[in-house]
Structure formats: structure tokens, C-alpha cells
Amino acid sequence: MIIAIGSDHAGYEYKIYLKKKLIELGHEVNDKGTKGPDSVDYPDFAHPVAEEVGGEKSDFGVLICGSANGVAMTANKHQNIRAAICWTEEIAELARQHNDANIICIPARFVGKRKAGAMLQAFLSTKFEGGRHQRRVGKIACEC
């Protein structure tokens, strides 16, 4: 799979760690930044990841910031994006199974790196169930 990944400064170390894990698992990774631990603005990295996933250039996305709220809010402004804040493996699985999430948002200040890796693996290996969930997911997009 092709995975787009991005973070702000709070998630930089996690991004490096997760990128390495993804490559070890055989995925192609499109790194959208940041390139270091200096303070940056999270939308500058969340928008490119969302554009990659929404434009079907990447299969899934990974966004990391301190709380995951900022990157999730930013990514969810894009059409065809369902970015989910996850803090456990079960939440990551449910985000895929029930919501067909295509971007996992990880709160670096609230989960450990190994937990983040386990959540990402759960997210990527879980399939969308469809069925009754498809109807609900179909109602998410705003035609405003």
C-alpha cells in the first residue's frame, strides 16, 4: 500500500518511528513533513496528506500532532476524507470497520510510540464492514 504521512513538531519523532515501521512492513511511504523538531504549523502538513488520500494518490494517511485534534480537524475539511483520532487499537479498528476511516490521527503526547505502532498496524489491517455502516458513511459528506 501507499501511505501518506505527516506531522508537526510534536509528532516528528513518532513520524520517523512509524515511517520506519511502514517501510519494514513493505509499504511505500509519502512523507509530507515536517523535516525536523522545530516548531511548525500542523495544517501545513495535514493538508498535503489529506490531498494525497482524497485524491487517491495514497491508500491511507497517518497524521501526528500533540493531541491529534488539529490534524484531524484540518484533514476532515477535505472531501473524501474520514480522519479518525485514535488512542487505542480497538478505536483504530472501529474507525476502519464502522467509519471507513482513511486517515489515522495519533496524539503523540498521549500514547507511546509502540502503542502508536500497534494502532497503525490495527488500522491498516482492518477492513471496512460495509452493510449498515455504508449507509451512515454515505451521509458524512456535506454537499453544502
C-alpha positions in Angstrom: 0.0 0.0 0.0 0.9 3.6 -0.4 0.7 5.6 2.9 1.0 9.4 3.2 2.4 10.5 6.5 2.8 14.0 8.1 3.3 15.6 11.5 4.0 18.8 13.2 6.9 19.2 15.6 5.1 17.4 18.5 4.7 14.3 16.3 8.1 14.5 14.5 9.8 11.6 16.4 6.6 9.5 16.0 6.6 10.2 12.3 10.1 8.9 11.9 9.4 5.8 14.0 6.1 5.0 12.2 7.6 5.7 8.8 10.4 3.1 9.5 7.8 0.6 10.6 5.7 1.1 7.5 8.7 0.6 5.2 9.7 -2.5 7.2 6.2 -3.9 6.5 6.7 -3.3 2.8 4.6 -0.1 2.3 5.6 2.8 0.1 5.6 6.0 2.2 5.0 9.5 1.0 6.5 11.8 3.7 4.8 15.2 3.7 6.9 16.6 6.5 7.8 18.1 8.9 11.5 17.6 8.4 12.7 18.3 11.9 11.6 19.1 15.5 11.4 22.9 15.1 8.0 24.5 15.8 5.7 24.4 12.7 2.0 24.8 11.9 0.2 21.5 11.7 -2.1 22.5 8.8 1.0 22.8 6.5 1.4 19.0 6.8 -2.2 17.8 7.3 -3.5 19.4 4.1 -0.9 17.6 1.8 -1.6 14.2 3.5 -5.4 14.8 3.0 -4.9 15.8 -0.6 -2.9 12.6 -1.3 -5.5 10.4 0.3 -8.5 12.3 -1.0 -7.0 12.4 -4.5 -6.3 8.6 -4.3 -2.6 9.0 -4.7 -2.2 7.3 -1.4 -4.3 4.4 0.0 -4.2 5.7 3.6 -2.8 8.6 5.6 -1.2 9.0 9.0 -1.2 12.3 10.8 0.5 13.0 14.2 0.4 16.0 16.4 0.3 16.6 20.2 -3.4 15.9 20.7 -4.3 14.8 17.2 -7.2 17.3 17.2 -5.6 19.9 15.0 -4.6 17.5 12.3 -7.9 15.7 12.3 -9.9 18.9 12.1 -7.7 20.1 9.2 -7.8 16.8 7.3 -11.6 16.4 7.7 -12.1 19.7 5.8 -11.2 17.8 2.6 -13.7 15.9 0.5 -13.5 12.1 0.7 -11.5 12.2 4.0 -12.6 10.5 7.1 -9.8 11.2 9.6 -10.1 9.5 13.0 -8.4 10.3 16.2 -7.3 7.0 17.7 -5.8 6.3 21.2 -6.2 2.5 21.4 -6.0 -0.4 18.9 -9.7 -1.0 19.4 -10.6 2.5 18.4 -8.3 2.2 15.3 -10.1 -1.0 14.3 -13.6 0.5 14.9 -12.6 3.6 12.9 -11.9 1.3 9.9 -14.7 -1.2 10.5 -17.6 1.2 11.1 -16.5 4.5 9.7 -14.2 3.6 6.8 -11.6 6.0 8.1 -8.8 6.6 5.7 -6.5 8.7 7.9 -5.4 7.7 11.4 -4.6 10.7 13.6 -2.4 9.9 16.5 -2.0 12.1 19.7 1.8 11.9 20.4 1.5 13.5 23.8 -0.9 10.8 25.0 0.2 7.5 23.6 3.6 5.8 23.5 5.5 5.0 20.3 4.9 1.3 20.5 1.2 1.8 21.1 1.1 4.2 18.1 2.7 1.4 16.0 0.2 -1.2 17.2 -2.7 1.2 16.5 -1.3 1.9 13.0 -1.0 -1.8 12.3 -4.5 -2.5 13.5 -5.8 0.4 11.4 -4.2 -0.8 8.2 -5.1 -4.4 8.6 -8.8 -3.8 9.4 -11.4 -3.9 6.6 -14.5 -1.7 6.4 -17.5 -3.8 7.2 -19.9 -2.0 4.9 -23.6 -3.1 5.3 -25.4 -0.8 7.7 -22.2 1.2 8.2 -22.1 2.1 4.5 -25.4 4.0 4.7 -24.1 6.0 7.6 -20.7 6.7 6.0 -22.6 7.9 2.9 -24.2 10.6 5.0 -21.0 12.1 6.3 -20.0 14.2 3.3 -21.5 17.7 3.3 -22.9 18.9 0.0 -23.1 22.5 1.3 
